[in-house]
Amino acid sequence: MEQLADRLYRNDGTGRFTRDPTALPAEFRENGGAVAVGDFDGDRDPDLFVGSRVVARAYGRVPRSWLLRNDGSGHFRDVTDAMAPGLARAGMVTGASFMDATGDGRLDLVVAGEWMPVQLWVNTGGRLIEEGATRGFADSQGWWNSLQVADLTGDGLPDLVLGNAGRNGYLRASPSHPVRMHVHDFTATGTTKGIITRFVGDTSYPVAGRDDLVKLMPALRPRFPSYTAFGAVRLEALFDAAEREAAAVLEARTLASAVAINDGSGRFRLVELPWEAQVSTVFASLVLDMNRDGNADLLLGGNRYGVPPLFGRADASRGVTLLGDGRGGFRPAPRAQAIPLEGQIRGLAWVRTPRSDSLLVVARSGSSLQMLQRLRVPSPPKR
């Protein structure tokens, strides 16, 4: 579909942009989730990673993502399978960035998304190899909404700010009791279904009730004619062994927003942010020095309103300002220093203007841009 085609626009040097319809591969037709720009092959030309978000009308199926090499003239060729085996099916990508995680002068690639772990694709002579599990991201499968690379400890090394679903929702997840989604054409209706299950105690049950499942799969109605018949049914009672085995199983093992601190060797320490950052989803982050003490602080924004009543909409965040200690730890800022944000935040950025040092621009889903002028904060007293 032409509507799914990504676009590349060339700048003529005067701020005028013209679309180049031949710059990207002709078969490039995906629901995009993230774009990262970086010279991963070291030839001084910027290359691209384009992470895909979902397969249209088949949520849960893993879409095709792309590693694109620049030929030197601004045209890009698909080298995913040759240069990064497995990256094409990385997952349901929401964030990605090139960075030198290992300190060897070559750009690595970090990728995150829904129902997937944080992945670190390490550059080994121009080829990207996924090593996330051995570099601090084991059991990090989550519903990651955002990813930002920043030096949070002042040591010159790239760390990560990772926005997740939060720990204040209906569903809870841990490595021993993950939230799962079973993806398959159950009951052979010709459409993909995703059945989410959660643990109650040590037993896993479908999240959806009888009415929702029967509406999705009418073939279940004769087997469960009443709520009594349905009861606390388990997945094993809904589908036979062949259907369960044919299903792809996705997991979320953590829903906590976090930071990942680089130890200097390309390994990371994943640290949950304070509870104030877990009360709602986090879709955007901004690194700043809020109290001018020389340490990196964080401003987080999120919320999600369009969810089924069962889950309750995620609307508890009014923006979260966290003060850093320079070692990767963060604490809530006093109310006088906190930056208030309203709505469903999807992007945060500082913009310089002729009349102001900086203007905070807040992108909000379903609402107008919010713009806040940065006020001067006195420097802390010298000790």
QUIGIMO-V368512 format. One record per helix or strand of 2 or more residues. SS is the DSSP state (a for helix, b for strand). FROM is the first residue (numbers start at 1). TO is the last residue. If there is no record, write none. Layout:
# QUIGIMO-V368512
ss from to
SS FROM TO
SS FROM TO
This chain:
# QUIGIMO-V368512
ss from to
a 2 4
b 9 11
b 17 19
b 31 38
b 47 54
b 66 70
b 76 78
a 80 83
a 87 89
b 92 99
b 108 116
b 119 124
b 127 130
a 132 134
b 142 143
b 146 150
b 159 163
b 179 184
a 186 188
b 193 200
b 203 206
a 210 216
a 218 220
a 227 230
a 235 238
a 241 246
b 248 252
b 258 262
b 268 272
a 275 277
b 282 288
b 297 302
b 320 324
b 330 332
b 344 353
b 356 365
b 370 373
